[in-house]
Amino acid sequence: MRPNDPPEDLALGEKRRPKLLAAGKRAVSDQFKILTGTVTHIPALMTIGEVYLAMPNPDDNFVSDFQTGNFDSRLWELYLLACFREQGVMVSQDYPSPDFHIERDGHACWVEAVTANPQDRSAQDITVPVHAPEDRTERLLGAPAARFAKTLRSKLQREYETLSHVQGQPFALAIADFHAPSSMVWSREALPCYLYGVHPRVSEGPDGRHASMESIHTLLGDQQIPAGLFRDPAMEHVSAVIFSNAATFSKFNRMGFLAGWRPKGLTMVRDGILFDRNPGALDPKPFRFDVLGDEYASLWPGGEAWCQELDVFHNPQATHPLAFDLLPGATHWFERDGDIECSTIWEWSVLSSVTHLRM
């Protein structure tokens, strides 16, 4: 498209893309109703529409899924695309699976998107948020970790590494958590515990608090689910697991708001916790900022970006590792000498947050 020019004709043989927001015959989900029927979510509506149009080749079920029972999983794919494109990554969808092939500066990877969903997916209503378990060990090694484990293991049974176009190349699973209402706000820490088979312990000593990593072999619960996906030699074809807790209305709403889609009278305030990178710091730093305020903008050069909540957990046993330079804006996690180390370009990383809307 060029300014003031009429729409171009479709190329010969190119199919017309279904309209994302034109509801079909099936009953739409509550999420879709909120997106399309509330003034407070106009920024998200506009942003989602733009990202959908940028998707190279959405599958035939994308629109119907987005409008009905698979809204979360399709929003996750849109979020991933926004993250990839923002970092200068070339994205293609030339095969039915995996979902994306990404390339940048001579590096490439296949990425399959998956969501951790509730056991009962019959209802898509907006429900009361579920709070994190009060017991820290349960939060790290209990139900959230078990849901991640079951979701990832189930997806890996499809043996993507055997596909001719994937063989011999890096492959990653990208997972988002929707296993309970608002669970993505607090479940993030459970994923690396499961992947690396470790449990962070905080102990009190004469010179203060110290954190250490303790190896674990199973998750909590009667099922005795093995911990340490990356320890399993059969998983060496998995280059990394990508994660984010930002595939949400809030993220798309903030990014649209910052881009200039601002209904009259709408304000946004984001509060949450930031990762404290100071030496010896064991607790996160709380924050609360107006999304359009100078303090919020100063957290990151250039302001808020899509990929600031994107985590890449690297498999230390991977046959074909995922290159750091492929996704330079993500936060990368590596296992070295028994510790889990972080590498990122961002001074401040949001661990979890809630965005408050006011009209």
Summary of the structure (lengths in Angstrom):
residues: 359
radius of gyration: 20.6
end to end distance: 34.1
largest distance: 74.3
contacts: 1044
relative contact order: 0.14
helix: 30%
strand: 24%
